[in-house]
Amino acid sequence: MKRSALWLVAALFYAAPVGAGATGASYFAVVPFAGLFLLWVAVMRVEPFRDGAAFILPTVVLQFALSSMCLGLGAMLRILLGIEVTAPLMAWLVMGLGALALGRLIWEPKREAEAEALLETALRKLNAFADDAEEILEQDPDLPLKHPTGSEAAALAVAYGDLDALPADGASEDQMRAILIPLDGEVRSSILLDAFLHRAERTGTRRDRHAALILASDGALAWQEIGSGRMAEAFELIVAAADTVTLAHFLRLAGALLDDFPTTHADLPTVARLLDIANQIEGGHPELAEALVSLAQRVEDIHQDLSENG
């Protein structure tokens, strides 16, 4: 709106010398109008000659040329249209001065310069951000895929709240499954598994380790994320916490997973790791140690069978 008004005022300002030429003003009127044009430059800019004193003379010459052109245009119109009316030069000068004053009221050079500076700064920051984002994406093209969408984050938040309502060390598996399994249709498998493994590591509760294990051992999710080693990650969380209760769940769920999806054996801990933990807990938990050895043997057998058949 402000710029539109300024354009109208500028049109009125430049109409003054044209009108003067059309109403019989002599060519010497170029001098006062050139002065008026120079006044426009001085009034409507924050720094009229910020490019240096060397530009003062070219500016003066330019304004004289502009004034001469406008007067000449008016004189040409007078001849072409046969205008016989005359008007005093002072009236046109007053009109130009009035337009200049009105333009100065509409346009505040200092404020506009500040706004332009802020806009320029914002654009520079935006360009810098875009360049940084482009560089990051060049280094890691899959970065957007590693973060939850808004709907995924909302679904995870609801599930977290439901889990938090369960006992930290005594939640039943059925209760947790009722909360966790429906997430498979709402959250991408990679996001879902990472989220609950990280949560288990952060909270350190048996409930959350068990929850991460339930998801990692789910056949559909494990198949989608085959080769990502989520069961091995869950195992390490359990071992680090010396959580023998959840270790027993791990052995049971790992066996069930291998029954349905033998190829997921690669996502379980290595045979050497299973045997290492079996040796460490053999004295205090011989049954779990024996089960770990059996699981290690089964993983080894599946690997050999698949290698022979592959």
C-alpha positions as CSV (number, residue, x, y, z in Angstrom):
1,M,0.0,0.0,0.0
2,K,2.8,2.4,1.0
3,R,4.7,1.7,-2.2
4,S,1.7,2.1,-4.4
5,A,1.1,5.5,-2.8
6,L,4.7,6.4,-3.4
7,W,4.4,5.5,-7.0
8,L,1.4,7.9,-7.4
9,V,3.3,10.7,-5.7
10,A,6.4,10.1,-7.9
11,A,4.1,10.2,-11.0
12,L,2.7,13.6,-9.7
13,F,6.3,14.8,-9.1
14,Y,7.5,14.0,-12.6
15,A,4.3,15.3,-14.1
16,A,5.3,18.8,-12.9
17,P,8.1,19.4,-15.4
18,V,6.1,17.7,-18.2
19,G,3.2,20.0,-17.4
20,A,5.5,23.0,-17.3
21,G,6.8,22.2,-20.8
22,A,3.3,21.6,-22.1
23,T,2.1,25.0,-20.9
24,G,4.9,27.0,-22.5
25,A,7.7,27.1,-19.9
26,S,11.0,28.2,-21.4
27,Y,14.0,25.8,-21.5
28,F,15.6,27.7,-18.7
29,A,13.0,26.0,-16.4
30,V,15.3,23.0,-16.5
31,V,17.4,24.7,-13.8
32,P,14.8,24.9,-11.0
33,F,13.4,21.5,-11.9
34,A,16.9,19.9,-11.8
35,G,17.3,21.5,-8.4
36,L,13.9,20.0,-7.4
37,F,15.1,16.5,-8.7
38,L,18.3,16.9,-6.7
39,L,16.2,17.7,-3.6
40,W,14.2,14.5,-4.2
41,V,17.4,12.5,-4.1
42,A,18.6,14.3,-0.9
43,V,15.3,13.9,0.9
44,M,14.2,10.4,-0.1
45,R,17.5,8.6,0.6
46,V,19.2,7.9,3.9
47,E,22.7,8.5,2.4
48,P,22.2,10.4,-0.9
49,F,25.9,10.2,-1.8
50,R,27.0,7.1,0.1
51,D,29.1,6.0,-2.9
52,G,31.4,8.9,-2.4
53,A,31.9,12.5,-3.5
54,A,33.0,11.3,-7.0
55,F,29.3,10.5,-7.7
56,I,28.0,13.9,-6.9
57,L,28.8,15.4,-10.3
58,P,27.3,12.5,-12.3
59,T,24.2,12.7,-10.1
60,V,23.8,16.4,-10.8
61,V,24.3,15.8,-14.6
62,L,21.8,13.0,-14.5
63,Q,19.1,15.2,-12.8
64,F,19.7,18.0,-15.3
65,A,19.3,15.5,-18.1
66,L,16.1,14.1,-16.5
67,S,14.7,17.6,-16.0
68,S,15.5,18.4,-19.6
69,M,13.9,15.3,-20.9
70,C,10.7,15.9,-18.9
71,L,10.5,19.5,-20.1
72,G,11.2,18.4,-23.7
73,L,8.4,15.8,-23.4
74,G,6.0,18.5,-22.3
75,A,7.0,20.8,-25.1
76,M,6.6,18.0,-27.6
77,L,3.1,17.3,-26.3
78,R,2.3,21.0,-26.6
79,I,3.2,20.9,-30.3
80,L,1.6,17.6,-31.1
81,L,-1.7,18.3,-29.3
82,G,-1.8,22.0,-30.2
83,I,-2.0,23.1,-26.5
84,E,-2.3,26.9,-26.3
85,V,-2.9,27.2,-22.6
86,T,-0.1,28.8,-20.6
87,A,0.6,28.5,-16.9
88,P,3.1,30.2,-14.6
89,L,6.2,28.2,-13.9
90,M,5.8,28.7,-10.2
91,A,2.6,26.8,-10.1
92,W,4.4,23.7,-11.5
93,L,7.3,24.1,-9.1
94,V,4.8,24.3,-6.2
95,M,3.2,21.2,-7.5
96,G,6.6,19.4,-7.6
97,L,7.4,20.6,-4.1
98,G,4.1,19.4,-2.8
99,A,4.6,16.0,-4.3
100,L,8.0,15.9,-2.7
101,A,6.7,16.8,0.7
102,L,3.9,14.2,0.4
103,G,6.4,11.6,-0.7
104,R,8.5,12.3,2.3
105,L,5.5,11.8,4.6
106,I,4.7,8.5,3.0
107,W,8.3,7.2,2.7
108,E,10.6,7.2,5.8
109,P,14.0,6.5,4.4
110,K,15.7,5.6,7.7
111,R,13.0,3.2,8.7
112,E,12.8,1.6,5.3
113,A,16.6,1.2,5.3
114,E,16.4,-0.5,8.7
115,A,13.7,-2.8,7.4
116,E,15.7,-3.6,4.3
117,A,18.8,-4.3,6.4
118,L,16.8,-6.6,8.6
119,L,15.4,-8.4,5.6
120,E,18.8,-8.7,4.0
121,T,20.2,-10.2,7.3
122,A,17.3,-12.6,7.5
123,L,17.9,-13.7,3.9
124,R,21.6,-14.2,4.5
125,K,20.8,-16.4,7.6
126,L,18.2,-18.3,5.6
127,N,20.7,-18.9,2.8
128,A,23.3,-19.9,5.3
129,F,20.9,-22.3,6.9
130,A,19.9,-23.7,3.5
131,D,23.6,-24.2,2.6
132,D,24.2,-26.0,5.9
133,A,21.1,-28.2,5.5
134,E,22.2,-29.1,2.0
135,E,25.7,-29.9,3.2
136,I,24.3,-32.1,6.0
137,L,22.0,-33.9,3.6
138,E,24.9,-34.5,1.2
139,Q,26.8,-36.2,4.0
140,D,23.8,-38.1,5.2
141,P,21.0,-38.3,2.6
142,D,18.8,-40.5,4.8
143,L,18.8,-38.1,7.7
144,P,15.0,-37.1,7.2
145,L,14.2,-40.8,7.4
146,K,15.8,-41.2,10.8
147,H,13.4,-38.9,12.6
148,P,9.8,-39.5,13.5
149,T,7.1,-37.5,11.7
150,G,4.5,-35.5,13.7
151,S,2.0,-38.4,13.8
152,E,4.7,-40.9,14.7
153,A,5.9,-38.7,17.5
154,A,2.4,-38.4,18.8
155,A,1.8,-42.2,18.7
156,L,5.1,-42.8,20.5
157,A,4.2,-40.2,23.2
158,V,0.8,-41.9,23.9
159,A,2.6,-45.3,24.1
160,Y,5.2,-43.8,26.5
161,G,2.4,-42.5,28.7
162,D,0.7,-45.8,28.8
163,L,3.9,-47.6,29.6
164,D,4.7,-45.2,32.4
165,A,1.4,-46.1,34.0
166,L,2.6,-49.7,34.4
167,P,4.9,-50.8,37.3
168,A,8.6,-50.1,36.5
169,D,9.7,-53.6,37.5
170,G,6.5,-55.7,37.4
171,A,4.6,-55.0,34.2
172,S,3.1,-58.0,32.5
173,E,4.0,-58.9,29.0
174,D,0.4,-59.0,27.9
175,Q,-0.2,-55.5,29.1
176,M,2.9,-54.2,27.3
177,R,2.0,-56.1,24.1
178,A,-1.4,-54.4,24.1
179,I,0.4,-51.1,24.0
180,L,3.3,-51.9,21.7
181,I,2.1,-54.1,18.9
182,P,-0.5,-51.6,17.5
183,L,2.4,-49.1,17.0
184,D,3.6,-51.3,14.1
185,G,0.9,-49.7,11.9
186,E,1.5,-46.2,13.1
187,V,5.3,-45.8,13.3
188,R,8.0,-47.0,10.9
189,S,9.8,-50.1,12.1
190,S,13.2,-48.5,12.2
191,I,11.9,-45.5,14.2
192,L,9.9,-47.7,16.5
193,L,12.7,-50.0,17.4
194,D,15.2,-47.3,17.9
195,A,12.8,-45.3,20.0
196,F,12.2,-48.1,22.5
197,L,15.8,-49.2,22.6
198,H,16.9,-45.7,23.4
199,R,14.1,-45.3,26.0
200,A,15.2,-48.6,27.7
201,E,18.8,-47.3,27.9
202,R,17.6,-43.9,29.2
203,T,15.2,-45.1,31.9
204,G,17.1,-48.2,32.9
205,T,13.8,-49.9,34.1
206,R,13.1,-53.6,33.6
207,R,9.7,-52.6,32.1
208,D,11.3,-50.7,29.3
209,R,14.0,-53.3,28.6
210,H,11.2,-55.8,28.3
211,A,9.2,-53.5,26.1
212,A,12.2,-53.0,23.8
213,L,12.7,-56.8,23.7
214,I,9.1,-57.4,22.8
215,L,9.4,-55.2,19.8
216,A,12.8,-56.4,18.7
217,S,11.6,-60.0,18.8
218,D,8.3,-59.3,17.0
219,G,8.5,-61.4,13.8
220,A,7.0,-58.7,11.5
221,L,9.3,-56.0,12.8
222,A,12.3,-58.2,12.9
223,W,11.7,-59.2,9.3
224,Q,11.4,-55.6,8.2
225,E,14.6,-54.7,10.0
226,I,16.5,-57.9,9.3
227,G,20.3,-57.4,9.5
228,S,20.0,-54.4,11.8
229,G,20.9,-56.3,15.0
230,R,18.1,-55.0,17.2
231,M,17.9,-58.3,19.2
232,A,21.7,-58.0,19.9
233,E,21.1,-54.4,21.1
234,A,18.3,-55.5,23.4
235,F,20.6,-58.3,24.7
236,E,23.4,-55.9,25.6
237,L,21.0,-53.7,27.5
238,I,19.8,-56.7,29.5
239,V,23.3,-57.9,30.2
240,A,24.6,-54.4,31.2
241,A,21.8,-54.2,33.7
242,A,22.4,-57.8,35.0
243,D,18.7,-58.3,34.5
244,T,18.3,-62.1,34.7
245,V,14.5,-61.8,34.7
246,T,14.5,-60.1,31.3
247,L,17.3,-62.4,30.1
248,A,14.9,-65.3,30.6
249,H,12.3,-63.5,28.5
250,F,15.0,-62.9,25.9
251,L,15.9,-66.6,25.7
252,R,12.2,-67.5,25.3
253,L,11.4,-64.8,22.7
254,A,14.6,-65.5,20.7
255,G,13.7,-69.1,20.4
256,A,10.2,-68.3,19.2
257,L,11.6,-65.8,16.7
258,L,14.0,-68.4,15.3
259,D,11.1,-70.8,15.0
260,D,9.2,-68.5,12.7
261,F,12.0,-66.5,11.1
262,P,15.2,-68.5,11.0
263,T,17.0,-65.9,8.9
264,T,16.8,-63.5,11.8
265,H,19.6,-65.4,13.5
266,A,21.9,-62.8,12.2
267,D,20.2,-60.1,14.4
268,L,20.9,-62.1,17.5
269,P,24.2,-61.7,19.5
270,T,27.1,-63.6,18.1
271,V,27.8,-67.2,19.2
272,A,30.9,-66.0,20.9
273,R,29.0,-63.3,22.8
274,L,26.3,-65.8,23.9
275,L,28.9,-68.3,25.2
276,D,30.8,-65.5,26.9
277,I,27.8,-64.4,28.9
278,A,26.9,-68.1,29.6
279,N,30.4,-68.5,31.2
280,Q,30.0,-65.4,33.3
281,I,26.6,-66.4,34.8
282,E,27.1,-70.1,35.0
283,G,27.9,-70.1,38.8
284,G,24.9,-68.1,39.8
285,H,22.4,-69.0,37.1
286,P,23.2,-72.4,35.7
287,E,19.8,-72.8,34.0
288,L,20.2,-69.5,32.1
289,A,23.7,-70.3,31.2
290,E,22.7,-73.6,29.8
291,A,19.9,-71.9,27.8
292,L,22.4,-69.4,26.4
293,V,24.7,-72.3,25.3
294,S,21.7,-74.0,23.6
295,L,20.7,-70.7,21.8
296,A,24.3,-70.3,20.7
297,Q,24.3,-73.8,19.3
298,R,21.0,-73.2,17.5
299,V,22.3,-70.0,15.9
300,E,25.4,-71.8,14.8
301,D,23.3,-74.7,13.3
302,I,20.9,-72.3,11.5
303,H,23.9,-70.4,10.0
304,Q,25.4,-73.6,8.7
305,D,22.2,-74.9,7.3
306,L,21.5,-71.6,5.5
307,S,25.1,-71.5,4.2
308,E,24.8,-75.0,2.8
309,N,21.4,-74.4,1.2
310,G,22.3,-70.9,0.0
